[in-house]
């Protein structure tokens, strides 16, 4: 475990208790679980920063705040989970990646996933 990692909070919904009058599933209860020891890296989505006032900056209508999270403890993360990182609630984007083994040491390696908060 990384001694100086961050604590992120996994937000997971339980099973639906039923359906509303229109037949839509009612969200299940929300469980918050602290996950200490994670490494959080910011993710911009740009291969390089857009120039100030350039077409990439002016044409945007969606701002994505993203992170890459590395979990050395390899805990259970699902694509339907949300995660609170530094006070921001983010959705898990895609399937968490399993590094299986560290390519340098041969020991266990972290689970990796992308987390995005989309606004616009």
Backbone bond lengths (Angstrom), bond angles and torsions (degrees), N, CA, C in turn:
res aa  C-N    CA-C-N  psi(-1)  N-CA   C-N-CA  omega(-1)  CA-C   N-CA-C  phi
1 X - - - 1.447 - - 1.527 109.17 -
2 X 1.298 116.34 144.83 1.456 121.53 178.49 1.525 107.11 -83.78
3 X 1.325 116.96 120.55 1.456 122.00 -174.63 1.512 115.07 -66.95
4 X 1.302 117.39 -23.87 1.460 119.73 -175.76 1.520 112.77 -115.52
5 X 1.285 117.61 21.75 1.458 120.38 178.63 1.520 111.51 -69.85
6 X 1.311 115.38 176.98 1.469 121.83 179.53 1.522 110.54 -97.39
7 X 1.322 114.57 155.06 1.456 120.62 170.92 1.517 107.92 -94.53
8 X 1.326 116.42 121.88 1.460 121.61 172.52 1.525 106.17 -111.61
9 X 1.320 116.73 161.56 1.461 120.96 -176.96 1.526 109.08 -116.10
10 X 1.345 115.63 121.78 1.466 120.31 175.90 1.525 108.54 -83.74
11 X 1.329 116.39 129.98 1.462 123.51 177.42 1.522 107.13 -110.89
12 X 1.330 116.11 115.20 1.462 120.18 -176.83 1.523 109.81 -130.20
13 X 1.324 115.13 132.30 1.469 121.34 177.26 1.520 110.11 -85.62
14 X 1.323 115.29 139.01 1.458 121.45 174.61 1.520 109.93 -82.26
15 X 1.330 116.80 -176.77 1.468 120.20 -179.66 1.533 111.84 -61.94
16 X 1.312 115.26 148.54 1.460 121.63 178.08 1.532 109.59 -66.13
17 X 1.350 116.70 133.71 1.470 119.18 178.19 1.530 113.36 -79.71
18 X 1.312 117.78 -1.71 1.466 120.24 -179.60 1.513 111.11 154.20
19 X 1.325 115.09 -157.65 1.463 121.27 -178.19 1.522 110.12 -125.01
20 X 1.336 114.79 152.34 1.459 119.92 177.70 1.530 109.00 -81.24
21 X 1.339 118.17 177.18 1.468 120.68 -178.32 1.535 114.65 -58.82
22 X 1.339 117.79 -22.21 1.468 120.15 178.70 1.523 112.04 -93.87
23 X 1.328 117.42 5.73 1.456 120.90 176.77 1.520 115.36 88.21
24 X 1.330 116.81 3.80 1.467 120.23 179.50 1.529 109.82 -83.61
25 X 1.344 117.82 143.62 1.467 119.32 178.90 1.525 111.87 -64.70
26 X 1.310 116.08 138.24 1.457 122.31 175.00 1.532 107.08 -82.63
27 X 1.343 118.09 131.32 1.467 118.87 179.84 1.527 111.79 -59.24
28 X 1.312 115.54 139.74 1.456 120.82 177.73 1.515 110.62 -74.81
29 X 1.333 116.59 173.59 1.464 120.03 -179.72 1.525 111.52 -65.39
30 X 1.325 115.31 144.75 1.458 121.52 -178.58 1.528 109.54 -90.93
31 X 1.332 116.65 128.74 1.454 122.24 176.12 1.520 108.12 -111.60
32 X 1.340 115.99 127.68 1.464 121.71 177.76 1.517 108.60 -106.14
33 X 1.346 116.57 125.27 1.452 121.86 -179.21 1.523 109.49 -126.22
34 X 1.329 116.28 122.33 1.467 119.81 177.14 1.522 109.62 -73.22
35 X 1.329 115.88 136.11 1.457 123.19 -179.78 1.529 108.26 -123.59
36 X 1.342 117.62 88.81 1.461 119.55 -179.09 1.524 112.54 -75.42
37 X 1.322 115.49 160.20 1.458 121.20 172.95 1.509 115.88 84.37
38 X 1.334 118.24 15.41 1.464 120.64 179.09 1.529 110.11 -86.68
39 X 1.314 115.51 155.56 1.462 121.91 173.81 1.524 106.38 -107.12
40 X 1.327 116.29 126.93 1.464 121.87 -177.55 1.518 108.67 -117.34
41 X 1.321 115.74 124.62 1.465 121.40 178.67 1.522 109.22 -120.58
42 X 1.328 118.42 134.03 1.467 119.88 177.79 1.524 110.72 -67.82
43 X 1.325 115.27 149.39 1.465 121.54 179.73 1.513 108.13 -133.13
44 X 1.325 116.49 124.19 1.461 120.47 -175.34 1.521 112.94 -95.01
45 X 1.318 117.68 -29.52 1.449 119.97 -176.11 1.515 113.27 86.87
46 X 1.321 118.13 -5.72 1.458 122.65 179.12 1.515 108.75 -104.25
47 X 1.298 117.76 139.68 1.458 119.56 172.94 1.527 109.75 -71.91
48 X 1.329 115.47 -27.61 1.458 121.44 172.05 1.521 106.53 -149.29
49 X 1.308 117.27 156.98 1.462 121.02 -177.10 1.526 110.33 -66.32
50 X 1.348 117.82 137.68 1.463 118.92 176.79 1.517 110.69 -68.23
51 X 1.321 117.01 145.38 1.456 120.48 -179.83 1.525 110.08 -70.56
52 X 1.324 115.88 145.41 1.457 121.14 -179.41 1.526 110.05 -59.43
53 X 1.313 116.67 124.60 1.452 121.63 179.15 1.514 114.48 78.17
54 X 1.346 117.01 0.96 1.459 120.60 -179.96 1.522 112.07 -73.51
55 X 1.346 115.92 173.15 1.467 120.36 -176.34 1.521 112.06 -62.50
56 X 1.327 118.69 -36.17 1.462 119.52 178.79 1.518 111.62 -64.53
57 X 1.311 116.50 -37.51 1.459 119.75 -179.74 1.527 111.17 -74.33
58 X 1.319 118.20 -40.46 1.457 120.90 -176.87 1.517 113.15 -76.47
59 X 1.308 118.76 -27.31 1.463 121.34 -175.33 1.523 112.70 -87.24
60 X 1.302 118.43 -2.75 1.463 119.34 -175.94 1.515 111.30 -75.28
61 X 1.322 117.36 142.40 1.442 119.93 168.25 1.504 111.47 -126.37
62 X 1.292 118.36 -4.22 1.452 121.61 177.53 1.519 109.11 -125.85
63 X 1.329 115.89 131.97 1.453 121.40 176.79 1.517 106.73 -108.24
64 X 1.319 117.03 124.02 1.460 120.25 179.40 1.522 108.64 -112.41
65 X 1.306 115.64 121.76 1.453 121.20 173.70 1.514 105.39 -99.23
66 X 1.315 116.91 118.49 1.456 119.33 -174.46 1.506 113.26 -128.76
67 X 1.316 114.77 156.89 1.460 122.80 177.95 1.523 108.52 -137.73
68 X 1.309 115.64 155.00 1.455 122.32 164.40 1.522 105.18 -109.79
69 X 1.316 117.09 128.75 1.457 122.02 179.74 1.518 108.18 -112.52
70 X 1.332 116.05 130.11 1.459 122.84 175.07 1.524 107.00 -111.29
71 X 1.326 116.78 124.40 1.465 121.77 179.99 1.523 109.01 -112.67
72 X 1.344 118.04 98.38 1.460 121.12 -178.68 1.524 113.33 -62.90
73 X 1.342 116.76 -22.41 1.468 120.03 -179.77 1.527 112.46 -84.87
74 X 1.320 117.23 -4.78 1.465 123.21 173.73 1.538 112.38 55.00
75 X 1.316 116.30 47.25 1.463 120.40 -178.88 1.521 111.25 -76.42
76 X 1.309 115.28 173.16 1.457 123.17 -176.18 1.530 110.68 -76.79
77 X 1.336 116.66 109.08 1.460 122.93 175.71 1.521 107.71 -119.53
78 X 1.339 116.73 137.12 1.465 121.60 179.73 1.521 109.65 -122.45
79 X 1.321 115.72 154.68 1.470 119.73 -179.25 1.524 112.10 -65.20
80 X 1.333 117.91 -19.21 1.463 121.31 178.90 1.519 112.77 -87.15
81 X 1.338 117.68 -6.50 1.462 121.38 177.85 1.517 110.51 -74.12
82 X 1.309 114.89 159.34 1.452 121.82 165.47 1.517 106.12 -116.96
83 X 1.327 116.76 164.19 1.453 120.67 -179.15 1.523 108.97 -139.33
84 X 1.327 116.30 136.39 1.463 120.40 175.83 1.524 107.37 -97.63
85 X 1.333 115.25 118.21 1.455 122.80 -178.81 1.521 107.97 -122.20
86 X 1.313 116.71 118.59 1.470 121.29 177.53 1.525 111.65 53.02
87 X 1.335 116.26 36.97 1.463 122.37 178.13 1.511 115.37 87.04
88 X 1.329 118.65 -6.79 1.465 122.19 -179.78 1.524 110.04 -102.02
89 X 1.321 116.48 134.29 1.458 120.65 176.13 1.523 108.82 -88.66
90 X 1.325 115.63 126.73 1.463 122.14 -177.11 1.519 109.56 -127.15
91 X 1.320 115.67 152.66 1.457 121.22 172.77 1.522 109.73 -94.04
92 X 1.323 115.96 149.55 1.458 120.05 175.97 1.517 107.63 -80.80
93 X 1.326 116.01 126.16 1.452 122.36 -176.69 1.529 109.07 -101.56
94 X 1.308 116.64 115.94 1.462 120.02 179.48 1.522 112.47 79.76
95 X 1.306 114.74 -179.99 1.461 122.48 -179.98 1.533 110.03 -79.12
96 X 1.345 118.66 133.76 1.468 119.00 174.59 1.528 110.97 -56.55
97 X 1.324 116.03 136.92 1.467 121.72 -177.59 1.514 111.69 -89.06
98 X 1.307 115.92 135.05 1.455 122.49 -178.97 1.526 109.09 -105.31
99 X 1.316 117.08 110.04 1.463 121.20 179.46 1.517 110.92 -75.32
100 X 1.331 118.53 -16.17 1.468 125.41 179.35 1.531 111.79 62.05
101 X 1.322 117.51 -70.83 1.473 120.57 -179.15 1.524 110.04 -130.88
102 X 1.319 114.42 144.63 1.451 120.86 175.11 1.529 107.99 -67.35
103 X 1.334 119.07 122.56 1.465 120.40 -177.25 1.524 114.04 -67.54
104 X 1.326 117.66 -15.29 1.464 120.96 -178.25 1.528 112.58 -95.44
105 X 1.346 116.39 -33.82 1.462 119.28 -174.92 1.521 113.84 -114.52
106 X 1.341 117.49 -19.17 1.455 121.04 -176.40 1.516 113.70 80.36
107 X 1.320 117.50 -1.84 1.460 121.17 178.14 1.527 109.55 -84.17
108 X 1.328 116.86 177.17 1.459 121.08 178.50 1.520 111.37 -58.15
109 X 1.302 116.58 147.73 1.461 122.36 -178.17 1.530 109.17 -122.02
110 X 1.331 117.48 163.87 1.460 119.97 -175.28 1.529 113.56 -74.57
111 X 1.327 113.29 162.72 1.461 121.53 167.11 1.525 105.28 -87.97
112 X 1.317 117.46 142.78 1.458 122.49 -176.94 1.520 109.18 -126.93
113 X 1.355 116.14 137.83 1.461 118.13 172.92 1.522 109.70 -148.06
114 X 1.320 114.79 155.90 1.459 122.19 176.46 1.522 107.98 -94.36
115 X 1.321 116.20 140.01 1.460 122.08 177.27 1.524 107.69 -128.84
116 X 1.326 116.54 127.85 1.461 121.67 -176.48 1.515 111.73 -126.79
117 X 1.318 115.30 140.93 1.463 121.49 169.32 1.515 105.63 -115.61
118 X 1.294 117.89 118.26 1.448 122.08 -176.16 1.525 109.51 -106.17
119 X 1.337 115.86 127.99 1.458 121.75 175.18 1.514 107.90 -133.44
120 X 1.281 118.02 168.81 1.447 115.94 176.79 1.422 114.31 173.19
